[in-house]
């Protein structure tokens, strides 16, 4: 009996491994940039038959829920990808002590930044400074702080929002590849987030100006990353990696930008922030739900109870 069980387990693991190999081959060994450019063009076709077949195929292979979309019909697959939602469908946690999830996502690797490193999956770490475009000073500012990896699947709502009342301080675009960011690829490609195209968005959060950083990471088939608070017509890819200062102020829950397919946002918070204790890897979050708790403000010495 034990031999049969052992054999069955080995067979099951072999099948899982073969499926993962096929997934990785199909989504990463094809010409990624070419596929991404093609998807960016094809998804914008507004011919009704192409649109209907494209959206039907997308819904067949992805867990897509369009019931909360602001529009009932879409002119193209791209319009469905970047859909806006009906007001009130994403309640935002109002507690000022809470940093909310900026997007609909599945919580991935999370924890504390230690020795300048964080994890993309268990046992596979990468350097924070490398993720931030070799910005060693910014990496040091997040040493000992909390991080959370938020993965947006292809069928999810693709817009992301301000996690708290904040001021955007700067934006920097970092050119890169378009590896898939699903769990299969994360287990096989070292420092994957540091290889892909991404942006570093520095924020001053809440009245005391906590330094929080969002790093939206693009992936295969992501034809673009758009930030709504930048000047109209400004293309991130045309900035040449320059750091763009900003004075934009956004209320908690206000829209910041959108991906044009599934992807990832790495949330970096300074020391004192704590991930909400109920959250676990694999938890599904909606934009506006609690992600981290801010540090408690220090009380004046006169208000402290005697030792």
MISEVEX-364609 format. One record per residue (C-alpha): x, y, z; chain; residue in three letters; residue number from 1. Coordinates in nm, 3 decimals. Example, Ala and Ser with C-alpha at 12.3 -4.5 7.8 and 13.67 -1.06 7.14 Angstrom:
BEGIN
{c1 1.230; c2 -0.450; c3 0.780; mol A; type ala; seq 1}
{c1 1.367; c2 -0.106; c3 0.714; mol A; type ser; seq 2}
//
This chain:
BEGIN
{c1 0.000; c2 0.000; c3 0.000; mol A; type unk; seq 1}
{c1 0.280; c2 0.242; c3 0.088; mol A; type unk; seq 2}
{c1 0.456; c2 0.158; c3 -0.240; mol A; type unk; seq 3}
{c1 0.142; c2 0.235; c3 -0.442; mol A; type unk; seq 4}
{c1 0.085; c2 0.557; c3 -0.249; mol A; type unk; seq 5}
{c1 0.446; c2 0.662; c3 -0.299; mol A; type unk; seq 6}
{c1 0.425; c2 0.582; c3 -0.669; mol A; type unk; seq 7}
{c1 0.102; c2 0.776; c3 -0.701; mol A; type unk; seq 8}
{c1 0.256; c2 1.075; c3 -0.528; mol A; type unk; seq 9}
{c1 0.559; c2 1.068; c3 -0.755; mol A; type unk; seq 10}
{c1 0.333; c2 1.045; c3 -1.059; mol A; type unk; seq 11}
{c1 0.125; c2 1.340; c3 -0.943; mol A; type unk; seq 12}
{c1 0.434; c2 1.551; c3 -0.874; mol A; type unk; seq 13}
{c1 0.575; c2 1.461; c3 -1.216; mol A; type unk; seq 14}
{c1 0.252; c2 1.574; c3 -1.383; mol A; type unk; seq 15}
{c1 0.254; c2 1.901; c3 -1.188; mol A; type unk; seq 16}
{c1 0.616; c2 1.956; c3 -1.286; mol A; type unk; seq 17}
{c1 0.537; c2 1.887; c3 -1.652; mol A; type unk; seq 18}
{c1 0.245; c2 2.132; c3 -1.643; mol A; type unk; seq 19}
{c1 0.468; c2 2.398; c3 -1.486; mol A; type unk; seq 20}
{c1 0.736; c2 2.334; c3 -1.749; mol A; type unk; seq 21}
{c1 0.478; c2 2.380; c3 -2.025; mol A; type unk; seq 22}
{c1 0.338; c2 2.697; c3 -1.865; mol A; type unk; seq 23}
{c1 0.687; c2 2.843; c3 -1.828; mol A; type unk; seq 24}
{c1 0.777; c2 2.748; c3 -2.187; mol A; type unk; seq 25}
{c1 0.463; c2 2.899; c3 -2.338; mol A; type unk; seq 26}
{c1 0.470; c2 3.223; c3 -2.138; mol A; type unk; seq 27}
{c1 0.843; c2 3.295; c3 -2.119; mol A; type unk; seq 28}
{c1 1.033; c2 3.121; c3 -2.399; mol A; type unk; seq 29}
{c1 0.835; c2 3.282; c3 -2.678; mol A; type unk; seq 30}
{c1 0.953; c2 3.624; c3 -2.804; mol A; type unk; seq 31}
{c1 0.822; c2 3.821; c3 -2.506; mol A; type unk; seq 32}
{c1 0.863; c2 4.173; c3 -2.643; mol A; type unk; seq 33}
{c1 0.713; c2 4.080; c3 -2.978; mol A; type unk; seq 34}
{c1 0.418; c2 3.913; c3 -2.808; mol A; type unk; seq 35}
{c1 0.370; c2 4.218; c3 -2.586; mol A; type unk; seq 36}
{c1 0.376; c2 4.461; c3 -2.879; mol A; type unk; seq 37}
{c1 0.134; c2 4.239; c3 -3.071; mol A; type unk; seq 38}
{c1 -0.103; c2 4.221; c3 -2.775; mol A; type unk; seq 39}
{c1 -0.092; c2 4.598; c3 -2.736; mol A; type unk; seq 40}
{c1 -0.198; c2 4.636; c3 -3.101; mol A; type unk; seq 41}
{c1 -0.445; c2 4.347; c3 -3.121; mol A; type unk; seq 42}
{c1 -0.629; c2 4.429; c3 -2.797; mol A; type unk; seq 43}
{c1 -0.721; c2 4.775; c3 -2.933; mol A; type unk; seq 44}
{c1 -0.899; c2 4.646; c3 -3.244; mol A; type unk; seq 45}
{c1 -1.257; c2 4.769; c3 -3.225; mol A; type unk; seq 46}
{c1 -1.405; c2 4.549; c3 -3.497; mol A; type unk; seq 47}
{c1 -1.710; c2 4.386; c3 -3.329; mol A; type unk; seq 48}
{c1 -1.633; c2 4.024; c3 -3.423; mol A; type unk; seq 49}
{c1 -1.268; c2 4.050; c3 -3.318; mol A; type unk; seq 50}
{c1 -1.373; c2 4.223; c3 -2.995; mol A; type unk; seq 51}
{c1 -1.637; c2 3.964; c3 -2.908; mol A; type unk; seq 52}
{c1 -1.412; c2 3.664; c3 -2.978; mol A; type unk; seq 53}
{c1 -1.121; c2 3.824; c3 -2.789; mol A; type unk; seq 54}
{c1 -1.326; c2 3.899; c3 -2.478; mol A; type unk; seq 55}
{c1 -1.491; c2 3.555; c3 -2.488; mol A; type unk; seq 56}
{c1 -1.149; c2 3.385; c3 -2.510; mol A; type unk; seq 57}
{c1 -1.014; c2 3.600; c3 -2.227; mol A; type unk; seq 58}
{c1 -1.308; c2 3.508; c3 -2.007; mol A; type unk; seq 59}
{c1 -1.270; c2 3.139; c3 -2.097; mol A; type unk; seq 60}
{c1 -0.909; c2 3.120; c3 -1.975; mol A; type unk; seq 61}
{c1 -0.913; c2 3.379; c3 -1.696; mol A; type unk; seq 62}
{c1 -1.127; c2 3.437; c3 -1.390; mol A; type unk; seq 63}
{c1 -1.294; c2 3.755; c3 -1.513; mol A; type unk; seq 64}
{c1 -1.577; c2 3.938; c3 -1.337; mol A; type unk; seq 65}
{c1 -1.714; c2 4.232; c3 -1.534; mol A; type unk; seq 66}
{c1 -2.031; c2 4.269; c3 -1.326; mol A; type unk; seq 67}
{c1 -1.891; c2 4.566; c3 -1.132; mol A; type unk; seq 68}
{c1 -1.759; c2 4.750; c3 -1.438; mol A; type unk; seq 69}
{c1 -1.884; c2 5.103; c3 -1.501; mol A; type unk; seq 70}
{c1 -1.965; c2 5.020; c3 -1.864; mol A; type unk; seq 71}
{c1 -2.186; c2 4.732; c3 -1.976; mol A; type unk; seq 72}
{c1 -2.012; c2 4.691; c3 -2.313; mol A; type unk; seq 73}
{c1 -1.662; c2 4.763; c3 -2.436; mol A; type unk; seq 74}
{c1 -1.537; c2 4.874; c3 -2.778; mol A; type unk; seq 75}
{c1 -1.229; c2 4.647; c3 -2.757; mol A; type unk; seq 76}
{c1 -1.048; c2 4.390; c3 -2.544; mol A; type unk; seq 77}
{c1 -0.815; c2 4.668; c3 -2.428; mol A; type unk; seq 78}
{c1 -1.109; c2 4.870; c3 -2.299; mol A; type unk; seq 79}
{c1 -1.223; c2 4.568; c3 -2.097; mol A; type unk; seq 80}
{c1 -0.872; c2 4.521; c3 -1.955; mol A; type unk; seq 81}
{c1 -0.849; c2 4.878; c3 -1.829; mol A; type unk; seq 82}
{c1 -1.213; c2 4.911; c3 -1.729; mol A; type unk; seq 83}
{c1 -1.322; c2 5.151; c3 -1.458; mol A; type unk; seq 84}
{c1 -1.561; c2 5.038; c3 -1.186; mol A; type unk; seq 85}
{c1 -1.902; c2 5.158; c3 -1.082; mol A; type unk; seq 86}
{c1 -1.883; c2 5.398; c3 -0.785; mol A; type unk; seq 87}
{c1 -1.908; c2 5.225; c3 -0.450; mol A; type unk; seq 88}
{c1 -1.791; c2 4.881; c3 -0.565; mol A; type unk; seq 89}
{c1 -1.460; c2 4.914; c3 -0.377; mol A; type unk; seq 90}
{c1 -1.523; c2 5.059; c3 -0.030; mol A; type unk; seq 91}
{c1 -1.203; c2 5.214; c3 0.107; mol A; type unk; seq 92}
{c1 -1.110; c2 5.156; c3 0.472; mol A; type unk; seq 93}
{c1 -1.142; c2 5.500; c3 0.629; mol A; type unk; seq 94}
{c1 -0.931; c2 5.436; c3 0.941; mol A; type unk; seq 95}
{c1 -0.633; c2 5.678; c3 0.915; mol A; type unk; seq 96}
{c1 -0.418; c2 5.419; c3 1.094; mol A; type unk; seq 97}
{c1 -0.457; c2 5.181; c3 0.798; mol A; type unk; seq 98}
{c1 -0.264; c2 5.170; c3 0.470; mol A; type unk; seq 99}
{c1 -0.496; c2 5.000; c3 0.221; mol A; type unk; seq 100}
{c1 -0.424; c2 4.775; c3 -0.072; mol A; type unk; seq 101}
{c1 -0.375; c2 4.995; c3 -0.382; mol A; type unk; seq 102}
{c1 -0.525; c2 4.729; c3 -0.610; mol A; type unk; seq 103}
{c1 -0.717; c2 4.406; c3 -0.642; mol A; type unk; seq 104}
{c1 -0.452; c2 4.140; c3 -0.594; mol A; type unk; seq 105}
{c1 -0.331; c2 3.813; c3 -0.449; mol A; type unk; seq 106}
{c1 -0.086; c2 3.865; c3 -0.164; mol A; type unk; seq 107}
{c1 0.249; c2 3.708; c3 -0.243; mol A; type unk; seq 108}
{c1 0.579; c2 3.723; c3 -0.057; mol A; type unk; seq 109}
{c1 0.578; c2 3.969; c3 0.231; mol A; type unk; seq 110}
{c1 0.771; c2 4.042; c3 0.546; mol A; type unk; seq 111}
{c1 1.050; c2 4.269; c3 0.660; mol A; type unk; seq 112}
{c1 1.340; c2 4.409; c3 0.458; mol A; type unk; seq 113}
{c1 1.656; c2 4.269; c3 0.616; mol A; type unk; seq 114}
{c1 2.016; c2 4.332; c3 0.507; mol A; type unk; seq 115}
{c1 1.880; c2 4.507; c3 0.198; mol A; type unk; seq 116}
{c1 1.700; c2 4.197; c3 0.075; mol A; type unk; seq 117}
{c1 1.344; c2 4.073; c3 0.035; mol A; type unk; seq 118}
{c1 1.186; c2 3.763; c3 -0.115; mol A; type unk; seq 119}
{c1 0.999; c2 3.702; c3 -0.438; mol A; type unk; seq 120}
{c1 0.915; c2 3.347; c3 -0.321; mol A; type unk; seq 121}
{c1 1.026; c2 3.146; c3 -0.019; mol A; type unk; seq 122}
{c1 1.398; c2 3.078; c3 -0.039; mol A; type unk; seq 123}
{c1 1.464; c2 3.310; c3 -0.334; mol A; type unk; seq 124}
{c1 1.569; c2 3.661; c3 -0.229; mol A; type unk; seq 125}
{c1 1.668; c2 3.967; c3 -0.430; mol A; type unk; seq 126}
{c1 1.833; c2 4.301; c3 -0.354; mol A; type unk; seq 127}
{c1 1.599; c2 4.590; c3 -0.286; mol A; type unk; seq 128}
{c1 1.845; c2 4.842; c3 -0.432; mol A; type unk; seq 129}
{c1 1.839; c2 4.651; c3 -0.760; mol A; type unk; seq 130}
{c1 1.458; c2 4.662; c3 -0.769; mol A; type unk; seq 131}
{c1 1.481; c2 5.039; c3 -0.715; mol A; type unk; seq 132}
{c1 1.720; c2 5.090; c3 -1.005; mol A; type unk; seq 133}
{c1 2.035; c2 5.068; c3 -0.787; mol A; type unk; seq 134}
{c1 1.912; c2 5.346; c3 -0.559; mol A; type unk; seq 135}
{c1 2.111; c2 5.248; c3 -0.250; mol A; type unk; seq 136}
{c1 1.993; c2 5.546; c3 -0.046; mol A; type unk; seq 137}
{c1 1.625; c2 5.465; c3 -0.098; mol A; type unk; seq 138}
{c1 1.692; c2 5.099; c3 -0.019; mol A; type unk; seq 139}
{c1 1.856; c2 5.198; c3 0.309; mol A; type unk; seq 140}
{c1 1.556; c2 5.414; c3 0.395; mol A; type unk; seq 141}
{c1 1.339; c2 5.101; c3 0.380; mol A; type unk; seq 142}
{c1 1.576; c2 4.881; c3 0.582; mol A; type unk; seq 143}
{c1 1.381; c2 4.713; c3 0.861; mol A; type unk; seq 144}
{c1 1.052; c2 4.818; c3 0.705; mol A; type unk; seq 145}
{c1 0.768; c2 4.603; c3 0.578; mol A; type unk; seq 146}
{c1 0.701; c2 4.494; c3 0.221; mol A; type unk; seq 147}
{c1 0.410; c2 4.323; c3 0.047; mol A; type unk; seq 148}
{c1 0.399; c2 4.178; c3 -0.304; mol A; type unk; seq 149}
{c1 0.061; c2 4.220; c3 -0.472; mol A; type unk; seq 150}
{c1 0.001; c2 4.014; c3 -0.787; mol A; type unk; seq 151}
{c1 -0.272; c2 4.116; c3 -1.029; mol A; type unk; seq 152}
{c1 -0.392; c2 3.828; c3 -1.244; mol A; type unk; seq 153}
{c1 -0.496; c2 3.878; c3 -1.607; mol A; type unk; seq 154}
{c1 -0.865; c2 3.880; c3 -1.522; mol A; type unk; seq 155}
{c1 -0.853; c2 4.124; c3 -1.232; mol A; type unk; seq 156}
{c1 -0.939; c2 4.492; c3 -1.221; mol A; type unk; seq 157}
{c1 -0.617; c2 4.656; c3 -1.345; mol A; type unk; seq 158}
{c1 -0.630; c2 5.006; c3 -1.201; mol A; type unk; seq 159}
{c1 -0.445; c2 5.099; c3 -0.885; mol A; type unk; seq 160}
{c1 -0.520; c2 5.367; c3 -0.628; mol A; type unk; seq 161}
{c1 -0.369; c2 5.576; c3 -0.351; mol A; type unk; seq 162}
{c1 -0.321; c2 5.356; c3 -0.040; mol A; type unk; seq 163}
{c1 -0.362; c2 5.659; c3 0.190; mol A; type unk; seq 164}
{c1 -0.390; c2 6.036; c3 0.175; mol A; type unk; seq 165}
{c1 -0.059; c2 6.124; c3 0.018; mol A; type unk; seq 166}
{c1 0.165; c2 6.342; c3 -0.193; mol A; type unk; seq 167}
{c1 0.352; c2 6.189; c3 -0.484; mol A; type unk; seq 168}
{c1 0.713; c2 6.304; c3 -0.452; mol A; type unk; seq 169}
{c1 0.869; c2 6.151; c3 -0.760; mol A; type unk; seq 170}
{c1 0.838; c2 5.890; c3 -1.034; mol A; type unk; seq 171}
{c1 1.116; c2 5.706; c3 -1.210; mol A; type unk; seq 172}
{c1 1.068; c2 5.467; c3 -1.502; mol A; type unk; seq 173}
{c1 1.312; c2 5.175; c3 -1.532; mol A; type unk; seq 174}
{c1 1.331; c2 5.000; c3 -1.865; mol A; type unk; seq 175}
{c1 1.333; c2 4.620; c3 -1.858; mol A; type unk; seq 176}
{c1 1.210; c2 4.285; c3 -1.986; mol A; type unk; seq 177}
{c1 0.859; c2 4.138; c3 -1.984; mol A; type unk; seq 178}
{c1 0.889; c2 3.806; c3 -1.800; mol A; type unk; seq 179}
{c1 0.567; c2 3.651; c3 -1.676; mol A; type unk; seq 180}
{c1 0.526; c2 3.723; c3 -1.303; mol A; type unk; seq 181}
{c1 0.314; c2 3.420; c3 -1.213; mol A; type unk; seq 182}
{c1 0.427; c2 3.187; c3 -0.930; mol A; type unk; seq 183}
{c1 0.579; c2 2.938; c3 -1.174; mol A; type unk; seq 184}
{c1 0.814; c2 3.201; c3 -1.318; mol A; type unk; seq 185}
{c1 0.891; c2 3.347; c3 -0.975; mol A; type unk; seq 186}
{c1 1.026; c2 3.009; c3 -0.865; mol A; type unk; seq 187}
{c1 1.253; c2 2.979; c3 -1.169; mol A; type unk; seq 188}
{c1 1.386; c2 3.325; c3 -1.256; mol A; type unk; seq 189}
{c1 1.614; c2 3.492; c3 -1.004; mol A; type unk; seq 190}
{c1 1.545; c2 3.857; c3 -0.923; mol A; type unk; seq 191}
{c1 1.260; c2 3.856; c3 -1.174; mol A; type unk; seq 192}
{c1 1.109; c2 4.184; c3 -1.058; mol A; type unk; seq 193}
{c1 1.450; c2 4.348; c3 -1.104; mol A; type unk; seq 194}
{c1 1.458; c2 4.235; c3 -1.468; mol A; type unk; seq 195}
{c1 1.117; c2 4.361; c3 -1.579; mol A; type unk; seq 196}
{c1 1.006; c2 4.707; c3 -1.680; mol A; type unk; seq 197}
{c1 0.884; c2 4.898; c3 -1.375; mol A; type unk; seq 198}
{c1 0.834; c2 5.235; c3 -1.210; mol A; type unk; seq 199}
{c1 0.946; c2 5.361; c3 -0.871; mol A; type unk; seq 200}
{c1 0.681; c2 5.590; c3 -0.718; mol A; type unk; seq 201}
{c1 0.789; c2 5.767; c3 -0.400; mol A; type unk; seq 202}
{c1 0.510; c2 5.886; c3 -0.171; mol A; type unk; seq 203}
{c1 0.476; c2 6.092; c3 0.144; mol A; type unk; seq 204}
{c1 0.188; c2 5.929; c3 0.328; mol A; type unk; seq 205}
{c1 -0.041; c2 6.078; c3 0.592; mol A; type unk; seq 206}
{c1 0.015; c2 6.403; c3 0.780; mol A; type unk; seq 207}
{c1 0.355; c2 6.306; c3 0.916; mol A; type unk; seq 208}
{c1 0.485; c2 6.214; c3 0.568; mol A; type unk; seq 209}
{c1 0.577; c2 5.847; c3 0.609; mol A; type unk; seq 210}
{c1 0.801; c2 5.752; c3 0.314; mol A; type unk; seq 211}
{c1 0.617; c2 5.474; c3 0.127; mol A; type unk; seq 212}
{c1 0.727; c2 5.348; c3 -0.214; mol A; type unk; seq 213}
{c1 0.518; c2 5.168; c3 -0.475; mol A; type unk; seq 214}
{c1 0.694; c2 4.968; c3 -0.747; mol A; type unk; seq 215}
{c1 0.450; c2 4.866; c3 -1.023; mol A; type unk; seq 216}
{c1 0.618; c2 4.588; c3 -1.225; mol A; type unk; seq 217}
{c1 0.508; c2 4.518; c3 -1.581; mol A; type unk; seq 218}
{c1 0.489; c2 4.166; c3 -1.726; mol A; type unk; seq 219}
{c1 0.443; c2 3.980; c3 -2.053; mol A; type unk; seq 220}
{c1 0.153; c2 4.116; c3 -2.259; mol A; type unk; seq 221}
{c1 0.154; c2 4.438; c3 -2.055; mol A; type unk; seq 222}
{c1 0.145; c2 4.691; c3 -2.333; mol A; type unk; seq 223}
{c1 0.192; c2 4.987; c3 -2.101; mol A; type unk; seq 224}
{c1 0.180; c2 5.142; c3 -1.757; mol A; type unk; seq 225}
{c1 -0.014; c2 5.464; c3 -1.723; mol A; type unk; seq 226}
{c1 -0.004; c2 5.713; c3 -1.435; mol A; type unk; seq 227}
{c1 -0.299; c2 5.949; c3 -1.429; mol A; type unk; seq 228}
{c1 -0.133; c2 6.214; c3 -1.209; mol A; type unk; seq 229}
{c1 0.142; c2 6.285; c3 -1.464; mol A; type unk; seq 230}
{c1 0.098; c2 6.565; c3 -1.720; mol A; type unk; seq 231}
{c1 -0.126; c2 6.473; c3 -2.013; mol A; type unk; seq 232}
{c1 0.060; c2 6.313; c3 -2.299; mol A; type unk; seq 233}
{c1 0.374; c2 6.233; c3 -2.100; mol A; type unk; seq 234}
{c1 0.507; c2 5.886; c3 -2.184; mol A; type unk; seq 235}
{c1 0.702; c2 5.716; c3 -1.904; mol A; type unk; seq 236}
{c1 0.907; c2 5.526; c3 -2.160; mol A; type unk; seq 237}
{c1 1.017; c2 5.854; c3 -2.318; mol A; type unk; seq 238}
{c1 1.168; c2 5.989; c3 -1.994; mol A; type unk; seq 239}
{c1 1.491; c2 5.792; c3 -2.031; mol A; type unk; seq 240}
{c1 1.496; c2 5.682; c3 -1.668; mol A; type unk; seq 241}
{c1 1.503; c2 6.036; c3 -1.533; mol A; type unk; seq 242}
{c1 1.347; c2 6.099; c3 -1.192; mol A; type unk; seq 243}
{c1 1.039; c2 6.316; c3 -1.238; mol A; type unk; seq 244}
{c1 0.952; c2 6.533; c3 -0.937; mol A; type unk; seq 245}
{c1 0.583; c2 6.564; c3 -0.854; mol A; type unk; seq 246}
{c1 0.361; c2 6.766; c3 -0.624; mol A; type unk; seq 247}
{c1 0.041; c2 6.571; c3 -0.695; mol A; type unk; seq 248}
{c1 -0.179; c2 6.518; c3 -0.391; mol A; type unk; seq 249}
{c1 -0.423; c2 6.229; c3 -0.384; mol A; type unk; seq 250}
{c1 -0.689; c2 6.130; c3 -0.136; mol A; type unk; seq 251}
{c1 -0.703; c2 5.775; c3 -0.005; mol A; type unk; seq 252}
{c1 -0.859; c2 5.557; c3 -0.273; mol A; type unk; seq 253}
{c1 -0.810; c2 5.807; c3 -0.556; mol A; type unk; seq 254}
{c1 -0.699; c2 5.651; c3 -0.883; mol A; type unk; seq 255}
{c1 -0.324; c2 5.662; c3 -0.953; mol A; type unk; seq 256}
{c1 -0.291; c2 5.468; c3 -1.278; mol A; type unk; seq 257}
{c1 -0.340; c2 5.135; c3 -1.448; mol A; type unk; seq 258}
{c1 -0.173; c2 4.836; c3 -1.609; mol A; type unk; seq 259}
{c1 -0.287; c2 4.717; c3 -1.947; mol A; type unk; seq 260}
{c1 -0.279; c2 4.352; c3 -1.838; mol A; type unk; seq 261}
{c1 -0.205; c2 4.158; c3 -1.518; mol A; type unk; seq 262}
{c1 0.110; c2 4.242; c3 -1.324; mol A; type unk; seq 263}
{c1 0.252; c2 4.314; c3 -0.976; mol A; type unk; seq 264}
{c1 0.293; c2 4.600; c3 -0.729; mol A; type unk; seq 265}
{c1 0.557; c2 4.580; c3 -0.457; mol A; type unk; seq 266}
{c1 0.458; c2 4.799; c3 -0.161; mol A; type unk; seq 267}
{c1 0.749; c2 4.921; c3 0.054; mol A; type unk; seq 268}
{c1 0.686; c2 5.086; c3 0.389; mol A; type unk; seq 269}
{c1 0.933; c2 5.218; c3 0.648; mol A; type unk; seq 270}
{c1 1.009; c2 5.067; c3 0.988; mol A; type unk; seq 271}
{c1 0.708; c2 5.072; c3 1.220; mol A; type unk; seq 272}
{c1 0.453; c2 4.964; c3 0.959; mol A; type unk; seq 273}
{c1 0.308; c2 4.617; c3 1.019; mol A; type unk; seq 274}
{c1 0.120; c2 4.390; c3 0.782; mol A; type unk; seq 275}
{c1 -0.234; c2 4.334; c3 0.908; mol A; type unk; seq 276}
{c1 -0.219; c2 4.012; c3 1.111; mol A; type unk; seq 277}
{c1 -0.512; c2 3.839; c3 0.938; mol A; type unk; seq 278}
{c1 -0.334; c2 3.842; c3 0.601; mol A; type unk; seq 279}
{c1 -0.153; c2 3.536; c3 0.468; mol A; type unk; seq 280}
{c1 0.026; c2 3.453; c3 0.145; mol A; type unk; seq 281}
{c1 -0.244; c2 3.368; c3 -0.108; mol A; type unk; seq 282}
{c1 -0.503; c2 3.601; c3 0.048; mol A; type unk; seq 283}
{c1 -0.714; c2 3.776; c3 -0.213; mol A; type unk; seq 284}
{c1 -0.743; c2 4.148; c3 -0.154; mol A; type unk; seq 285}
{c1 -0.962; c2 4.412; c3 -0.307; mol A; type unk; seq 286}
{c1 -0.853; c2 4.768; c3 -0.355; mol A; type unk; seq 287}
{c1 -0.934; c2 4.963; c3 -0.041; mol A; type unk; seq 288}
{c1 -0.907; c2 4.673; c3 0.203; mol A; type unk; seq 289}
{c1 -0.662; c2 4.691; c3 0.493; mol A; type unk; seq 290}
{c1 -0.304; c2 4.598; c3 0.407; mol A; type unk; seq 291}
{c1 -0.076; c2 4.751; c3 0.673; mol A; type unk; seq 292}
{c1 -0.111; c2 4.938; c3 0.999; mol A; type unk; seq 293}
{c1 0.076; c2 5.266; c3 1.038; mol A; type unk; seq 294}
{c1 0.301; c2 5.323; c3 1.341; mol A; type unk; seq 295}
{c1 0.127; c2 5.468; c3 1.642; mol A; type unk; seq 296}
{c1 0.214; c2 5.838; c3 1.678; mol A; type unk; seq 297}
{c1 0.451; c2 5.909; c3 1.964; mol A; type unk; seq 298}
{c1 0.273; c2 6.077; c3 2.252; mol A; type unk; seq 299}
{c1 0.427; c2 6.375; c3 2.431; mol A; type unk; seq 300}
{c1 0.627; c2 6.276; c3 2.739; mol A; type unk; seq 301}
{c1 0.376; c2 6.451; c3 2.968; mol A; type unk; seq 302}
{c1 0.098; c2 6.223; c3 2.837; mol A; type unk; seq 303}
{c1 0.281; c2 5.901; c3 2.908; mol A; type unk; seq 304}
{c1 0.184; c2 5.702; c3 3.215; mol A; type unk; seq 305}
{c1 0.446; c2 5.679; c3 3.487; mol A; type unk; seq 306}
{c1 0.683; c2 5.382; c3 3.470; mol A; type unk; seq 307}
//
